Amino acid sequence: MIYKIAPVEDVYLENIYRESLNDLNAFYGIDWKHHLPKIIIIDDRKIINLLKGEETESWIIGWSEGRTIYVLNKDNFGKESDHKYNPFEYSAFITHELSHSFYNILSDGPRKPIWLNEGMAIHTSGQNKFKKQPVEFKKFLEFYDHGGKEIYNEAGFAIELLIKKSGKEKLLTFIKNLKNYSSKDLFEQAFEREYGFFPNYKEFNRLISHSSIERQ
């Protein structure tokens, strides 16, 4: 396929982009100044499907590939997705996708588990404030090597609990070392060493029962 891309002047998106980079640099401790990520605006579902190489579900409105972020045009949300446009949620969505680029730098490339990667993007973008806090975790740990719509309901809150339990720096250090854990078994063993429990719903739900999640 051959595509034609043209630059877009959009003060609204430029402001979101600049503020997001500042916030993410501060959170991840990365002073990213050169070869910054690029945002590509996509107008319709047809182009999304062409770029993804498959028919996509209507909830998919963007994704990250290295330093390139693809996002659905906010003006076409109602027509091309099952999302309703909200300026605050759209801003958080942009930050979410940019966060994946920062995460990939920290982890030295896209790394499993997917729930950790997505959870960090949800947490750093502030998207949890638009979601209902789960009473009980039931799904997110299933998403080790694949994604899915249900991951977004729980993963961000799991990250908030880990940060509340042991702090942000410990989690960032753990992510830096993900390249050393090449399998699910090695990851889970390392997680248990760092956090004192094997990653399972019982232990994460224990964190819920002993902690009131403070949204940041």
C-alpha positions in Angstrom: 0.0 0.0 0.0 1.1 3.6 -0.7 -0.1 6.4 1.5 0.1 10.2 1.4 0.7 12.1 4.6 0.6 15.9 5.1 1.4 17.9 8.2 -1.6 19.3 10.2 -1.7 22.6 12.2 -3.8 22.0 15.2 -3.2 24.1 18.3 -5.4 21.9 20.5 -3.4 18.8 19.7 -0.1 20.6 19.9 -0.9 21.7 23.5 -1.9 18.2 24.4 1.3 16.8 22.8 3.5 19.3 24.6 1.9 18.9 28.0 1.9 15.1 27.7 5.6 15.0 26.9 6.4 17.2 29.9 4.3 15.0 32.2 5.6 11.7 30.8 9.2 12.9 31.0 8.7 13.7 34.6 7.0 10.4 35.5 9.4 8.1 33.6 12.5 10.1 34.4 13.4 10.4 30.7 14.6 13.6 29.2 13.3 13.0 25.7 14.3 15.9 23.5 15.3 14.5 20.1 13.6 12.3 17.5 10.3 12.9 19.4 7.3 10.7 18.7 5.0 11.7 15.8 1.2 11.7 15.8 -0.6 10.6 12.7 -4.3 11.6 12.5 -6.5 9.0 10.8 -9.9 10.1 9.5 -11.9 6.9 9.2 -12.2 3.2 10.0 -11.2 2.1 6.5 -7.7 3.7 6.9 -7.4 2.1 10.4 -8.1 -1.3 8.9 -5.7 -0.8 6.0 -2.9 0.3 8.4 -3.6 -2.6 10.8 -4.0 -5.1 8.0 -7.3 -6.4 9.4 -10.8 -5.5 10.2 -10.7 -3.7 13.5 -13.3 -3.5 16.3 -15.1 -0.2 16.7 -13.5 0.4 20.2 -10.0 0.7 18.6 -9.3 4.4 18.1 -5.5 4.5 18.2 -2.2 2.6 18.8 1.5 3.1 19.1 4.3 1.8 16.9 7.7 2.8 18.2 7.9 6.6 17.9 4.7 6.8 15.8 1.3 7.3 17.3 -1.9 6.7 15.3 -5.1 8.3 16.5 -8.6 8.6 15.1 -9.7 12.1 14.2 -11.6 13.5 17.2 -14.2 15.0 14.8 -15.1 11.5 13.6 -15.4 9.6 16.9 -19.2 9.3 16.7 -19.2 8.1 13.1 -16.1 5.9 13.1 -16.0 4.3 16.6 -18.2 3.4 19.5 -16.6 6.2 21.6 -18.3 9.6 22.2 -15.9 12.5 22.0 -15.0 14.2 25.3 -12.1 16.7 25.2 -10.7 15.5 28.6 -10.8 11.8 27.6 -9.3 12.5 24.2 -6.4 14.3 25.8 -5.9 11.4 28.2 -6.1 9.0 25.2 -3.3 10.9 23.4 -1.2 10.8 26.6 -1.9 7.0 26.9 -0.5 6.3 23.4 2.5 8.5 24.0 3.1 6.7 27.2 3.7 3.5 25.3 6.7 5.1 23.6 8.2 6.1 26.9 7.6 2.6 28.3 9.3 1.0 25.3 12.4 3.2 25.9 12.5 2.3 29.6 12.0 -1.5 28.9 14.4 -1.4 25.9 11.6 -2.3 23.5 8.0 -3.5 23.6 7.8 -6.0 26.4 5.3 -8.5 27.9 3.2 -8.7 29.9 0.7 -6.6 28.0 -1.3 -5.9 31.2 1.8 -4.1 32.7 2.4 -2.1 29.5 -1.3 -1.1 29.2 -1.7 -0.5 32.9 1.2 2.0 32.9 -0.3 3.8 29.9 -3.7 4.0 31.7 -2.1 5.2 35.0 0.2 7.8 33.5 -2.6 9.2 31.3 -5.0 9.6 34.2 -7.6 7.5 32.5 -8.6 5.7 35.7 -10.6 8.8 36.7 -12.9 8.1 33.8 -13.4 4.4 34.9 -15.2 2.7 37.7 -12.8 1.2 40.2 -13.2 -2.6 40.3 -14.4 -4.2 43.4 -12.6 -7.3 42.5 -9.9 -8.1 39.8 -11.0 -10.9 37.5 -9.5 -10.4 34.0 -6.3 -8.4 33.6 -3.8 -11.1 34.3 -5.1 -13.1 31.3 -3.5 -10.5 29.0 0.2 -11.5 29.2 1.0 -11.8 25.5 -2.1 -10.3 23.8 -4.5 -7.4 24.2 -8.2 -6.9 24.3 -10.9 -4.5 25.4 -11.3 -6.0 28.9 -7.7 -5.2 29.9 -8.6 -1.5 30.1 -11.1 -2.0 33.0 -8.6 -3.3 35.5 -4.9 -2.9 34.5 -4.6 0.7 35.4 -5.9 0.2 38.9 -3.5 -2.8 39.4 -0.7 -0.4 38.6 -2.0 2.2 41.0 -2.0 -0.4 43.8 1.6 -1.5 43.0 2.8 2.1 43.1 0.9 2.7 46.4 2.3 -0.5 47.9 6.0 0.0 46.9 6.4 3.3 45.1 6.9 4.4 41.6 10.7 4.0 41.5 10.6 0.4 42.3 8.1 -0.2 39.5 10.2 1.8 37.0 13.3 -0.2 37.9 11.4 -3.5 37.5 10.3 -2.4 34.0 13.9 -1.5 33.1 14.8 -5.1 33.9 12.0 -6.7 31.8 14.5 -7.6 29.1 16.0 -10.1 31.5 12.7 -12.0 31.9 12.1 -13.7 28.5 9.2 -15.9 29.5 6.1 -15.7 31.6 7.6 -18.0 34.2 10.7 -15.8 34.6 8.6 -12.7 34.7 6.4 -14.1 37.5 9.4 -15.3 39.5 10.9 -11.9 39.3 7.6 -10.2 40.2 7.4 -12.4 43.3 10.9 -11.5 44.3 10.2 -7.8 44.0 6.7 -7.6 45.4 6.6 -10.5 47.8 3.7 -12.3 46.1 3.0 -14.3 43.0 0.9 -12.3 40.5 -2.6 -13.7 41.0 -6.0 -12.3 41.6 -6.1 -13.4 45.2 -3.1 -11.3 46.1 -4.1 -8.3 44.0 -7.6 -8.4 45.5 -6.0 -8.5 48.9 -4.4 -5.2 48.0 -7.8 -3.8 47.1 -9.3 -4.9 50.5 -6.4 -3.3 52.4 -6.1 -0.1 50.5 -8.2 2.7 49.2 -6.8 3.6 45.8 -5.7 7.2 45.7 -6.0 8.4 42.1 -3.1 10.5 41.0 
